[in-house]
């Protein structure tokens, strides 16, 4: 079931649609709003777009780090399974 969420960041509103359970939608909205508030509070002169770019860069960095961690764990598991044979 498609869910529509309205995300208010600063003086802008964004309407997004997602096909996920409501708890995920709420978690996404809360996390984005919390991150936005934290960054905006530490850089009060930053525009909404500048804060969003910082948030995007942080998200991409986290994704890259997660991918690297998953790759290392996968390799360790493969190595372990190979040694068990």
C-alpha positions, -999 to +999 in steps of 0.1 A: +000+000+000+015+034-010+019+058+018+023+095+013+043+114+038+048+151+041+083+162+053+087+197+067+122+210+067+127+246+076+104+266+054+099+239+028+076+210+026+082+178+006+056+152-003+070+117-008+053+084-016+066+050-002+054+015-005+065+004+030+049-002+064+039+028+084+066+023+111+093+026+084+077+058+071+076+073+106+112+062+113+124+078+080+105+111+087+118+113+123+154+105+113+154+131+085+138+158+107+162+151+136+193+152+113+181+183+097+175+200+130+209+190+143+228+203+113+207+234+110+213+242+147+251+238+143+251+260+111+222+284+115+233+304+084+230+274+061+202+273+037+178+243+035+195+232+003+230+233+019+217+213+049+202+187+026+234+184+006+253+177+039+226+151+049+229+134+015+267+133+017+265+118+052+240+092+040+262+082+010+292+080+033+273+057+057+262+035+028+297+031+015+309+022+050+281-003+054+289-019+020+326-022+030+316-038+063+293-063+046+320-071+020+346-078+048+321-099+067+312-119+036+348-125+028+355-137+064+324-160+062+336-174+028+371-180+042+356-197+073+334-219+052+363-229+029+385-238+059+357-260+073+356-283+042 
